[in-house]
Amino acid sequence: MYKVVIDKRVLKSLDKISVIYLPSIKKAINDLAKNPRPIGFIKLVGSENHYRIRVGVYRIIYSIKDDILVVEVIKINHRRNIYRR
């Protein structure tokens, strides 16, 4: 079982997410501990270990460190804003 680590900025961005999507986003994050590569995950182009999963209109970007069994949630945002810097 993996340990899920959530970045501080991600915790702040959770406050801005619609209440409708919040329970499913929290469930998806918790499920990453059991299976960090769920059905529908996509490896991001141009990175070694960044992945993305969809939760409704939101995207969760995370990295997997298999050697120490850690999943780090890096970013959560609406699909139209997730890849902007």
Residue pairs with C-beta under 8 A, 6 or more apart in sequence:
1 33
1 34
1 69
2 32
2 33
2 34
2 36
2 64
2 69
2 70
2 71
3 33
3 69
3 70
3 71
4 29
4 30
4 32
4 33
4 70
4 71
4 72
4 73
5 70
5 71
5 72
5 73
6 29
6 72
6 73
7 72
7 73
7 74
7 75
9 75
10 73
10 74
10 75
10 76
13 75
13 76
13 77
14 22
14 25
14 76
17 25
17 58
17 76
20 56
21 55
21 56
21 57
21 58
24 55
24 56
25 55
25 58
25 60
25 76
28 38
28 53
28 55
28 60
29 60
29 73
31 38
32 38
32 53
32 62
32 71
32 73
33 71
36 51
36 62
36 64
36 71
37 51
37 64
38 53
40 53
40 54
41 51
41 52
41 53
42 51
42 52
42 53
43 50
43 51
44 50
44 51
44 52
44 61
49 63
49 64
49 65
50 61
50 62
50 63
50 74
51 61
51 62
51 63
51 64
52 59
52 60
52 61
52 62
52 82
53 59
53 60
53 62
54 79
57 78
57 79
58 76
58 77
58 78
58 79
58 82
59 75
59 76
59 77
59 78
59 79
59 82
60 73
60 75
60 76
61 73
61 74
61 75
61 76
61 82
62 71
62 72
62 73
62 74
63 71
63 72
63 74
64 70
64 71
65 71
65 72
75 82
